Amino acid sequence: REIPLAVYPRPGAAHKAALSPAARAFDYARLDAAAAAQLPLHQAPAWVMLDGARSSLASSQLRQNGE
């Protein structure tokens, strides 16, 4: 099953993530971050790179802390 995807890069990694092979291959399907709320209305391979506050904690630590 294919679904739209939201990418939330780690602190300091947004530029590198935006230049990744996957990001370049699917650049045509990328939505602007301002349109993130509309992502579920799009068909794959739609994706968005989110911006906003970031934490340096590992994702497992965030889940463990309930954040």
N, C-alpha and C positions, 0 to 999 in steps of 0.2 A: 504494500500500500504506500502510496506517495502522499505526503502532506506538506503544506507550507512550513517554512522553518524560520525561527527567530534566532539570531546569533547575538550573544552578549559577551563581547571580548573581555579578557582579563585586563586589569590595569596595565597600561603601557603597551598593550598588544593590538590596539585597534588598527593602527596603520599596517602592521604586519598581516593581520587577519584580512584586511581589505585587499591586500596584494597576493593572497594565497592562490594556489592553483584553482581551488574550487570557486573562490570568489570571482576570479577572472573568467572561468568557464561559464558561470551562471550570472554574469554581470547583466545580461539582458533581462533577467527575471527579478532583479533586485528592486525593492520598493524603498522609497525614502523613509527615514526613521519617523517622520511626521505622519506617515500613513500606516504605522504599525498596527493600529487598532483595526484596520481593514484587512489585515493579513488572512484571517480565517475565511474571508470572502473570495480569496484568490485560489486558483488551482496550482498545484506543484508544477514547476519548481520555484514558485514564488518564495522570496525570502527577504528578510530585513535585518540590518545590523543595528541593534539598539544602542542608544547612548544614554548617558546619565551617570548617577553615582555608582562607583565601583568599589569593591572590597578586595583587599589583597588576600583574604582568607581563601582556602581551598573550598571548592564546592561541597565536599564532604563535611567540612567544618561548618559551613553555612547551614546545611541540612540538619546537622546534629544540634546546632544552636536554635533551630527553628526560624531562621532568618530568611 
